Amino acid sequence: MKNLFSRSFGKKKLAIVITGLTVFTGAMGLLLYQGTKNTVALTLDGQKKVVKTHAPTIEGILKDLEITVHAEDYLYPSKDTKIKENLNVVWKPARQIEIIQNNQSANVWTTAETVGELLKEEKLEVNEKDKVSQPLETVLQSKMKIAIEKAFPLKIVDSGIEQQVWSTSTTVADFLEQQGVKLNDFDRVEPGLGEQVQANSVINVVRVEKVTDVVEEPINFAVVTKKDSSLQKGKEKVIKEGQKGLVSKQYEVVKENGKEIKRTLLSEKMVRAKKDKVVAVGSKQLIAQVSRGGSDQYASSGSGKEFYVSSTAYTASCNGCSGVTATGLNLRSNPGAKVIAVDPSVIPLGSKVYVEGYGYAIAADTGGAIRGHKIDVFFPSKSTAYRWGSKKVKIKVLN
């Protein structure tokens, strides 16, 4: 019985020893296995991680981590690099970004961090005048859309003052708001506010204002004539001086860029009434005193001074003629008058005369070329004056 118990205990002890040896051997093997692993520092899409691995290459590590690397991704070192202790591995997955420019869309893959880095990577130059839908420092996200509007030159003319500016595609209204141009109620813009601005176009802002203008305007007086038989014909005498009237007028004035383009009368008010000028006009005929019968008597009786003179003819409508004689007789109003122009030192003005071939007349006029024994005979028309011509005639001064 004792022998049997000893044999049974020995078997159990052996089993325990074998089991312990097996565990020890496994633990030592595990420690040995773990001790042969390489330590690798990973930066995966910005996240840092340290792993121990028996993988021979970087590709093996990533496969163990169930990470699929695409051709567009950033991986450093390359995936076929052999693993060594304390190796640093960086992997950035590429993101798909949509870039829209000039109404054209393109999808690109990138590992850039920000919008600015992406544009630089794609060699898309932008300046402060261009419009980008996302700020340049924005961190890229997968499936993000980035719209770029390139600025172009154009001109704005405000109140007639021209300025060169830059703008992106937008409406005229938005463009003016961007430029800080404020419109008043009556201002006009060409082209219209809803139109799209175009490269090299001209945006014309016409400043329109409506103002009220009150002015006083004179009213000219009329000249009223009255016949006066006591005055020699052709003579005038002012009976009553005239006075201009005054009217106040209110206008609506429309100005464009400071220049008046329209004036509309709104109302008017009489400030002072006009007073007409009254003039007496003589109607007394000098030649009415020359009687053909009486003159015949003078001529037949032989009274009066008689001599020869050189004669020419003129009309009331000659070049430089006023139609009014030196004595005030209006020849245009009296075309039938018998008048001669004389040198007053030879024949006194107002003298009654008889001219051979012309008849009885009054010495009622003078002339710059009439000197000495020379007279100028008046005719109502140029044709009769031309027929008279220039000739020597006998004249008799009757009184």
C-alpha positions as CSV (number, residue, x, y, z in Angstrom):
1,M,0.0,0.0,0.0
2,K,2.8,2.3,0.9
3,N,4.7,1.5,-2.2
4,L,1.6,2.0,-4.3
5,F,1.1,5.5,-2.8
6,S,4.8,6.5,-3.4
7,R,4.6,5.4,-7.0
8,S,1.4,7.5,-7.6
9,F,2.9,10.6,-5.9
10,G,6.0,10.3,-8.1
11,K,4.0,10.3,-11.2
12,K,2.1,13.5,-10.2
13,K,5.3,15.2,-9.3
14,L,6.7,14.4,-12.6
15,A,3.7,15.7,-14.4
16,I,3.9,19.0,-12.5
17,V,7.6,19.3,-13.3
18,I,7.0,18.6,-17.0
19,T,4.1,21.1,-17.0
20,G,6.2,23.7,-15.3
21,L,9.0,23.1,-17.6
22,T,6.7,23.5,-20.6
23,V,5.3,26.8,-19.3
24,F,8.8,28.0,-18.5
25,T,10.0,27.1,-22.0
26,G,6.9,28.8,-23.6
27,A,7.4,31.9,-21.5
28,M,11.1,32.0,-22.3
29,G,10.2,31.5,-26.0
30,L,7.6,34.3,-25.8
31,L,10.1,36.6,-24.2
32,L,12.7,35.7,-26.7
33,Y,10.1,36.3,-29.5
34,Q,9.1,39.6,-28.2
35,G,12.6,40.6,-27.6
36,T,13.4,40.1,-31.3
37,K,10.7,42.6,-32.5
38,N,11.6,46.1,-33.9
39,T,10.1,49.2,-32.4
40,V,8.5,51.5,-35.1
41,A,7.0,55.0,-34.6
42,L,4.0,55.6,-36.9
43,T,2.2,58.9,-37.7
44,L,-1.0,57.8,-39.3
45,D,-3.2,60.6,-40.7
46,G,-1.8,62.9,-38.0
47,Q,-2.2,60.3,-35.2
48,K,1.0,59.1,-33.5
49,K,1.4,55.4,-32.6
50,V,4.4,53.2,-31.5
51,V,4.3,49.5,-32.5
52,K,6.6,46.5,-32.1
53,T,6.7,44.2,-35.2
54,H,8.4,41.3,-36.8
55,A,7.1,42.6,-40.2
56,P,10.0,42.7,-42.7
57,T,8.9,45.9,-44.5
58,I,6.6,49.0,-44.0
59,E,4.1,47.4,-46.3
60,G,3.8,44.5,-43.8
61,I,3.2,46.8,-40.9
62,L,0.4,48.6,-42.7
63,K,-1.1,45.3,-43.8
64,D,-1.1,44.2,-40.2
65,L,-2.9,47.4,-39.3
66,E,-5.4,46.8,-42.1
67,I,-4.4,50.1,-43.8
68,T,-4.6,50.2,-47.6
69,V,-2.3,52.7,-49.2
70,H,-3.3,54.3,-52.5
71,A,-1.0,55.7,-55.1
72,E,-2.2,59.3,-54.3
73,D,-1.3,58.8,-50.5
74,Y,1.8,60.2,-48.9
75,L,4.0,57.5,-47.4
76,Y,7.5,57.9,-46.1
77,P,9.7,55.9,-46.3
78,S,8.4,53.9,-49.2
79,K,6.4,50.7,-48.5
80,D,9.2,48.4,-49.5
81,T,11.6,49.9,-47.0
82,K,12.9,47.2,-44.6
83,I,12.0,47.6,-40.9
84,K,14.7,48.5,-38.5
85,E,14.7,49.6,-34.8
86,N,13.2,53.1,-34.1
87,L,12.1,53.6,-37.7
88,N,9.7,56.6,-38.2
89,V,6.9,56.1,-40.7
90,V,4.5,58.8,-41.9
91,W,1.3,58.1,-43.8
92,K,-1.1,60.7,-45.0
93,P,-4.2,59.5,-46.9
94,A,-5.1,61.6,-50.0
95,R,-8.4,63.5,-50.0
96,Q,-10.5,64.1,-53.0
97,I,-11.2,67.8,-53.5
98,E,-13.4,69.5,-56.2
99,I,-11.9,72.7,-57.7
100,I,-14.2,74.9,-59.7
101,Q,-12.7,77.7,-61.8
102,N,-14.1,79.6,-64.8
103,N,-17.3,77.5,-64.5
104,Q,-15.1,74.3,-65.0
105,S,-14.9,71.6,-62.4
106,A,-12.0,69.2,-61.7
107,N,-11.6,66.5,-59.0
108,V,-8.1,66.2,-57.6
109,W,-6.5,64.0,-54.9
110,T,-4.2,65.7,-52.5
111,T,-2.3,65.2,-49.2
112,A,-2.1,69.0,-48.7
113,E,-3.2,70.2,-45.3
114,T,-4.8,73.5,-46.2
115,V,-6.6,75.2,-49.1
116,G,-3.5,77.4,-49.7
117,E,-1.2,74.4,-49.9
118,L,-3.5,72.7,-52.4
119,L,-3.7,75.7,-54.7
120,K,0.1,76.0,-54.6
121,E,0.4,72.3,-55.3
122,E,-1.9,72.7,-58.3
123,K,0.0,75.8,-59.4
124,L,-3.2,77.9,-59.2
125,E,-2.0,81.5,-58.5
126,V,-4.4,83.8,-56.6
127,N,-4.0,87.3,-55.4
128,E,-5.9,89.5,-52.9
129,K,-8.3,90.7,-55.7
130,D,-9.4,87.1,-56.6
131,K,-12.2,85.4,-54.7
132,V,-11.8,82.0,-53.1
133,S,-14.8,80.3,-51.6
134,Q,-12.7,79.0,-48.6
135,P,-10.0,81.0,-46.7
136,L,-6.6,79.8,-47.7
137,E,-5.8,78.6,-44.1
138,T,-8.9,76.3,-44.0
139,V,-8.0,72.7,-43.3
140,L,-8.9,70.4,-46.2
141,Q,-11.7,67.9,-45.7
142,S,-12.6,65.0,-48.0
143,K,-15.2,65.9,-50.7
144,M,-14.6,69.6,-50.1
145,K,-15.5,72.1,-52.9
146,I,-13.3,75.1,-53.6
147,A,-14.5,77.7,-56.1
148,I,-12.1,80.3,-57.5
149,E,-13.2,83.5,-59.2
150,K,-10.4,85.3,-60.9
151,A,-10.5,89.1,-60.7
152,F,-10.5,91.1,-64.0
153,P,-10.0,94.8,-64.7
154,L,-12.8,97.3,-65.5
155,K,-13.5,101.0,-65.1
156,I,-16.0,102.8,-62.9
157,V,-17.0,106.4,-63.8
158,D,-18.6,108.1,-60.8
159,S,-19.8,111.7,-61.3
160,G,-17.6,111.9,-64.4
161,I,-14.4,110.8,-62.5
162,E,-12.9,107.6,-64.0
163,Q,-11.1,104.9,-61.9
164,Q,-9.5,101.6,-62.8
165,V,-10.6,98.8,-60.5
166,W,-10.7,95.0,-60.3
167,S,-13.6,92.7,-59.7
168,T,-14.8,89.1,-59.9
169,S,-17.9,88.0,-61.8
170,T,-20.9,89.5,-60.0
171,T,-23.8,91.8,-60.7
172,V,-23.5,95.6,-61.0
173,A,-25.3,96.1,-57.7
174,D,-23.0,93.8,-55.8
175,F,-19.9,95.3,-57.5
176,L,-21.0,98.9,-56.4
177,E,-21.5,97.6,-52.9
178,Q,-18.0,96.0,-52.9
179,Q,-16.6,99.3,-54.1
180,G,-18.4,101.3,-51.4
181,V,-20.4,103.3,-53.9
182,K,-23.8,104.4,-52.5
183,L,-26.6,105.4,-54.8
184,N,-29.1,108.2,-54.1
185,D,-32.8,108.2,-55.0
186,F,-32.4,109.7,-58.5
187,D,-29.0,108.4,-59.5
188,R,-28.7,106.3,-62.7
189,V,-26.3,103.4,-63.4
190,E,-25.3,102.1,-66.8
191,P,-25.5,99.2,-67.3
192,G,-28.4,98.3,-65.0
193,L,-28.0,97.0,-61.5
194,G,-29.0,93.5,-62.4
195,E,-26.5,93.1,-65.2
196,Q,-23.3,91.0,-64.9
197,V,-20.1,93.0,-64.9
198,Q,-17.7,92.0,-67.6
199,A,-13.9,92.3,-68.1
200,N,-12.9,95.7,-69.5
201,S,-16.5,97.0,-69.2
202,V,-17.3,100.5,-68.0
203,I,-19.7,101.1,-65.1
204,N,-21.1,104.6,-65.3
205,V,-22.7,106.1,-62.2
206,V,-24.6,109.3,-63.2
207,R,-25.4,111.4,-60.1
208,V,-28.9,112.9,-60.6
209,E,-30.3,115.7,-58.4
210,K,-33.5,117.7,-58.5
211,V,-33.4,121.2,-57.1
212,T,-35.8,124.2,-57.0
213,D,-34.5,127.4,-58.5
214,V,-36.3,130.8,-58.0
215,V,-35.2,133.6,-60.4
216,E,-36.5,137.1,-61.1
217,E,-36.8,137.8,-64.8
218,P,-37.4,141.3,-66.4
219,I,-40.4,142.0,-68.6
220,N,-39.6,144.3,-71.5
221,F,-41.9,147.3,-72.0
222,A,-43.6,148.1,-75.3
223,V,-43.1,151.4,-77.2
224,V,-46.4,153.0,-78.0
225,T,-46.4,155.7,-80.7
226,K,-48.8,158.5,-81.2
227,K,-49.0,160.9,-84.2
228,D,-48.4,164.5,-83.4
229,S,-49.2,167.0,-86.1
230,S,-47.3,169.7,-84.3
231,L,-44.0,167.9,-84.8
232,Q,-42.2,167.8,-88.1
233,K,-42.5,164.5,-89.8
234,G,-39.7,162.2,-88.7
235,K,-39.2,163.9,-85.4
236,E,-40.0,162.0,-82.2
237,K,-40.7,163.1,-78.6
238,V,-40.8,160.9,-75.5
239,I,-44.0,161.6,-73.6
240,K,-43.7,159.0,-71.0
241,E,-40.6,156.9,-70.2
242,G,-41.1,153.1,-70.0
243,Q,-40.2,150.8,-67.1
244,K,-39.4,147.1,-67.2
245,G,-41.6,144.8,-65.2
246,L,-40.4,142.0,-63.0
247,V,-41.7,138.4,-62.6
248,S,-40.6,135.8,-60.1
249,K,-40.4,132.2,-61.6
250,Q,-40.0,129.0,-59.8
251,Y,-38.3,126.1,-61.7
252,E,-37.6,122.5,-61.1
253,V,-34.0,121.9,-62.2
254,V,-32.6,118.5,-63.0
255,K,-28.8,118.1,-62.9
256,E,-26.6,115.2,-64.0
257,N,-23.1,115.2,-62.5
258,G,-23.6,118.8,-61.5
259,K,-24.6,120.0,-65.0
260,E,-28.1,121.2,-65.7
261,I,-30.0,119.1,-68.3
262,K,-33.6,120.1,-67.8
263,R,-35.5,123.1,-66.4
264,T,-39.3,123.0,-65.9
265,L,-41.4,126.0,-64.9
266,L,-43.5,125.3,-61.8
267,S,-45.0,128.7,-61.0
268,E,-44.6,132.4,-61.6
269,K,-45.6,135.5,-59.7
270,M,-45.7,139.1,-60.9
271,V,-43.4,141.3,-58.7
272,R,-43.8,144.5,-60.7
273,A,-45.9,145.3,-63.7
274,K,-44.3,146.9,-66.8
275,K,-45.0,150.4,-67.9
276,D,-45.0,151.1,-71.7
277,K,-43.0,153.9,-73.2
278,V,-45.2,156.6,-75.0
279,V,-43.6,158.4,-78.0
280,A,-45.0,161.2,-80.1
281,V,-44.2,160.9,-83.8
282,G,-44.3,164.0,-85.9
283,S,-46.6,164.0,-88.9
284,K,-46.1,167.6,-90.1
285,Q,-44.8,167.6,-93.7
286,L,-42.1,170.1,-94.6
287,I,-42.7,169.7,-98.3
288,A,-46.3,170.6,-97.9
289,Q,-45.1,174.2,-97.7
290,V,-43.7,173.9,-101.2
291,S,-46.6,174.8,-103.6
292,R,-46.1,174.1,-107.2
293,G,-48.2,177.1,-108.1
294,G,-46.2,179.3,-105.7
295,S,-42.9,177.9,-106.9
296,D,-44.0,178.5,-110.5
297,Q,-44.5,182.1,-109.5
298,Y,-41.0,182.2,-108.0
299,A,-39.5,180.5,-111.0
300,S,-41.4,182.8,-113.5
301,S,-40.8,185.9,-111.5
302,G,-37.1,185.1,-111.5
303,S,-36.8,185.6,-107.7
304,G,-34.2,183.6,-105.8
305,K,-30.6,182.7,-106.3
306,E,-29.8,180.6,-109.4
307,F,-26.6,178.7,-110.3
308,Y,-25.3,175.4,-111.7
309,V,-24.3,172.4,-109.5
310,S,-23.0,168.8,-110.0
311,S,-25.8,166.3,-109.1
312,T,-26.0,162.6,-108.2
313,A,-28.9,160.6,-106.9
314,Y,-29.6,158.4,-103.8
315,T,-32.3,156.3,-102.2
316,A,-33.4,155.7,-98.6
317,S,-32.1,152.1,-98.8
318,C,-28.6,152.8,-99.9
319,N,-25.7,151.1,-98.2
320,G,-25.2,152.8,-94.8
321,C,-28.3,155.0,-95.1
322,S,-30.6,155.3,-92.1
323,G,-33.5,156.5,-94.2
324,V,-33.9,159.6,-92.0
325,T,-32.6,163.0,-93.2
326,A,-30.5,165.4,-91.3
327,T,-33.6,167.4,-90.6
328,G,-35.5,164.3,-89.2
329,L,-37.6,163.4,-92.2
330,N,-38.2,159.7,-92.6
331,L,-37.8,159.0,-96.3
332,R,-38.8,155.4,-96.0
333,S,-42.2,156.5,-94.6
334,N,-42.4,159.2,-97.2
335,P,-41.2,157.7,-100.5
336,G,-42.9,160.5,-102.5
337,A,-41.0,163.3,-100.8
338,K,-38.9,165.7,-103.0
339,V,-35.7,166.1,-101.1
340,I,-32.1,167.0,-102.0
341,A,-28.9,166.7,-99.9
342,V,-26.8,169.9,-99.9
343,D,-23.8,171.6,-98.4
344,P,-25.5,173.8,-95.8
345,S,-22.7,176.5,-96.3
346,V,-23.9,176.9,-99.9
347,I,-27.7,176.1,-99.6
348,P,-29.1,176.4,-96.1
349,L,-31.1,173.4,-94.7
350,G,-34.9,173.9,-95.0
351,S,-34.5,176.0,-98.2
352,K,-37.1,175.6,-100.9
353,V,-35.4,174.9,-104.3
354,Y,-36.2,174.2,-107.8
355,V,-34.0,171.7,-109.6
356,E,-33.9,171.5,-113.3
357,G,-35.3,168.1,-114.5
358,Y,-36.3,167.2,-110.9
359,G,-38.8,169.9,-109.9
360,Y,-39.5,171.6,-106.6
361,A,-37.9,170.2,-103.5
362,I,-36.7,170.9,-99.9
363,A,-33.0,171.1,-99.0
364,A,-33.6,168.6,-96.0
365,D,-30.5,166.4,-96.0
366,T,-26.7,166.5,-96.0
367,G,-24.0,164.0,-97.0
368,G,-20.4,163.3,-96.3
369,A,-19.5,163.6,-100.0
370,I,-21.8,166.7,-100.6
371,R,-19.4,169.7,-100.5
372,G,-19.6,173.0,-102.2
373,H,-21.7,173.3,-105.4
374,K,-22.9,169.7,-105.3
375,I,-26.3,168.1,-104.5
376,D,-27.7,164.6,-104.1
377,V,-31.2,164.1,-105.4
378,F,-33.6,161.6,-103.6
379,F,-35.5,159.0,-105.5
380,P,-37.8,156.3,-104.0
381,S,-36.2,153.5,-106.0
382,K,-32.8,152.5,-107.2
383,S,-33.8,152.2,-110.8
384,T,-34.9,155.9,-111.0
385,A,-31.7,156.9,-109.1
386,Y,-29.6,155.0,-111.6
387,R,-31.4,156.7,-114.5
388,W,-30.6,160.1,-113.0
389,G,-27.0,159.2,-112.8
390,S,-24.5,162.0,-112.4
391,K,-24.9,165.3,-114.3
392,K,-24.7,169.1,-114.1
393,V,-28.0,170.9,-113.5
394,K,-29.3,174.4,-112.8
395,I,-30.8,175.0,-109.4
396,K,-32.7,178.0,-108.1
397,V,-32.9,178.7,-104.3
398,L,-36.4,180.1,-103.9
399,N,-36.0,181.3,-100.2
